[in-house]
Amino acid sequence: SYACNRPMERRAMCNSDGDLLIVPQTGALRLKTEMGLLTVAPGEICVVQRGIKFQVLVDGPSRGYVAEIFEGHFVLPDLGPVGAWGLANPRDFETPTARYEDAEEPWTLVQKFCGALYEAALDRSPFDVVAWHGNYAPYRYDLSRFCAFNSVTFDHLDPSSFTVLTAQTLEPGVAACDFVIFPPRWMVQEHSFRPPYYHRNCMSEYMGNIFGTYEAKQEGFAPGGASLHSPMIGHGPDAHTFEQGSTQELVPTKSDPDALAFMFESTYMFRVTDFASNNLLHPEYTKCWAPLRPHFDPENIAAGYGNS
């Protein structure tokens, strides 16, 4: 996560370790890069690749989320049987137009290298690129342009169907980081428990909330908050969502149009910092599942497809 309340002044950043995926939650960011300017508001994302210099400008308090990957780059997921288009379409990604500064004045360049930060003094602006061409450039994407797919028969689909970007490892089908969103969408499944199902996962799941109320947790997951479920740790909807999903009339329903949550999903384990462990833990987090009670009845097992 990040939080800031004032812009970088004659300072620039360059990350030699990996690519950054930035997800604003409060306050728009203006990213000045070597290739030009990107304005990124909540509801949008941007990616700044390894080795590209950038400066962050804000007008007031701003916060959001950042994922850093150390191998490969973020790409669109393979669509497979979906076909030629859907999910995040290539046409909706935007790169900056060249914009240069011809300013001879003192600047500081902060370089991240092997996890450490170094400073170098410059005698002019590093954003003096007059023109550029190629396909290695930062980009922006408006999450409202995502074309979501959902089940039109039965069952809650795997969240991987909402993958915007993925960074694959060298092992086929295993991601260093999938960026998944939970956008407004229609739910029409029959004979099914429509909320996210209870599960364990071989991946680490880091979730953040950008807008509104997340569909599987009615309380305790405010915008700007985050949760982490490490590999093979069981989790799922809170008790209120379970009861609601178990008794609701299964008519076509649209999820909250003002809600937007996301997930960074990775095959790697996430190490929690001392600061987060000592200051940001939610000591009563697990109580959201405390009211859950068994509802299994062997005399009432539904035949056929869907959930019993």
C-alpha positions, 0 to 999 in steps of 0.5 A, a space after each residue: 500500500 502507499 499513502 502520500 499528501 504532497 508531490 515529489 519535488 525535483 525528485 524522480 524514482 527508478 526501479 531496477 528490481 521489477 515492474 510496478 502495478 499501481 491501484 489508486 483508491 483515494 486521490 488521483 496520481 499524475 505520473 510524469 514519466 520519461 515517455 510522457 504524463 499519465 493521470 491515474 484516478 481511483 477506478 483506473 490502474 497503471 503499470 510502470 515497468 522496470 528501469 523507467 524513471 517517473 515522478 508522482 504528483 498529487 494535489 492532496 491526501 492520496 492512497 492506494 495499492 502497489 504490486 511489484 513483480 520481479 520476473 517477467 512483465 504483466 500481460 493480458 491473460 490468454 482468452 482460450 475459448 472466450 475467443 478474440 475479445 473480452 475481459 481487458 481488451 488491448 484497445 483500452 490500454 493507453 500509453 503517454 504522448 511524448 512530453 519533455 522538460 528542457 530544464 537545467 536545475 538540480 534534481 535527485 534520482 532515487 534508484 531501487 536496486 536489489 531492495 536498497 535505495 540509492 540517490 544520485 544528483 542530477 543537474 537537469 530534469 530526467 524527463 528530457 525525452 523529446 520523442 519515443 517509439 517502441 512497446 516498452 512504455 508505461 500504460 493506464 487502464 480504466 477498470 470500467 472498460 473490463 468486459 466481465 464474464 459470468 456463469 449463465 447456468 449454475 455455480 459461482 465461477 473461479 475468480 480467475 475469470 475476472 483476471 485483468 493482467 497476469 505475470 506468469 512464472 516459468 512454470 506453465 499456468 502458474 502466476 507470479 501475480 494475477 490482478 483480478 477485479 470484482 466489478 459490477 455485473 449480473 448474476 443469474 445462476 440457478 440452483 446455486 450459492 451465488 456468493 464466493 464459495 468457501 475454499 482453500 487456495 494454493 495461491 496467496 490472496 491479497 485483496 483490496 477494496 477501492 469502492 463500496 461494499 465487497 459482496 462477500 463481506 458486508 462489514 469490516 472491509 472498508 475502502 482502503 482496507 486489505 486482507 491477506 489469506 496465505 496458501 491453504 488457509 480456508 476462507 469465504 463469505 461472512 455469516 451474514 452473506 452466507 445466510 443471505 446467499 442461502 435464502 435469496 430468491 434466485 432471480 437475475 440480480 446486479 451486484 452493487 454498481 458502486 462497488 469495486 474490489 480487487 485481488 493480487 494473487 500469487 504463487 509466492 508467499 507474502 511476508 508481512 512487515 513488522 509495521 503491518 503486524 504491529 499496527 494494522 492487524 484486525 484482531 477480530 477479523 475471524 469473528 465474521 465466521 463465528 455465527 456460522 453453523 452446519 446446515 447439512 441434512 443427508 435427507 435433503 441432498 439435491 440431485 443433479 447439478 449445482 449446490 445442495 
